């Protein structure tokens, strides 16, 4: 995958981080409601999905633009910022 610009790569990286954060939320919110087997199946499905995001989006972006590599704290900041922005947009949309 060649995106061609750092800005495009940043958007893909950030959206991928946001998607992985949302997948993690599924495990946190739903796994406790399931049987042990159901929870295990859910965790495995989420892990596979996260692996696919890493392999097909994040890793190619970082190969193209290594300057976009971030530490764990920044990763969390990106996820939180995008979640807040999505919530704000949804709230504004529902108020129209």
Residue pairs with C-beta under 8 A, 6 or more apart in sequence:
1 56
1 57
1 60
1 61
1 64
2 64
3 9
3 12
3 61
3 64
6 65
6 67
6 68
9 61
9 64
9 65
9 68
10 65
10 68
12 57
12 61
13 57
13 58
13 61
13 62
13 68
13 78
14 78
14 82
15 82
16 53
16 54
16 57
16 58
16 61
17 58
17 75
17 78
17 79
17 82
18 78
18 79
18 82
18 83
18 86
19 53
20 50
20 53
20 54
20 79
21 79
21 82
21 83
22 83
23 46
23 49
23 50
23 53
24 46
24 50
26 42
26 46
27 42
27 43
27 46
30 42
31 39
31 42
31 43
32 39
34 42
61 68
62 68
62 69
70 78
